[in-house]
């Protein structure tokens, strides 16, 4: 499992900020290109207007491609953290389909929506198979779970149907470790 440090988060935030600034600049250029296209309405400037539309389309394509790439980085980051990224993943898939159909504005909007869904993704639940000599305290104290033995009650409350007595758990029991529970 990849350990995410503050440095990693800072670097990711710098990448996101730089990407956001780039996307904003591309968006501003897109808006100015639209305004320019509106001014070139008479017949003799039709060729120039067509060129501007092509440029605008290329810029929209670049913005959408970059937004999808940034969303993919978010997916990888939050997936590696063990979060449930299924909702955002579906939205990102739709963004890619719109991009392939040359609907760049929708692709951009969907990729931004998927980034927000990745940010809101909760940690996915994890299962633990009890080994000989383990107790709820030791399981809760494991680094991959809570790092704190006092949180054994969360495991017990979640698995009351399986565990009759919290002092007695048995090897090969499959316990649900709630990672999204308030710690």
Beta strands, then each sheet from edge to edge (+ up, - down):
strand 1: 126-129
strand 2: 174-177
sheet 1: 1+ 2-
end
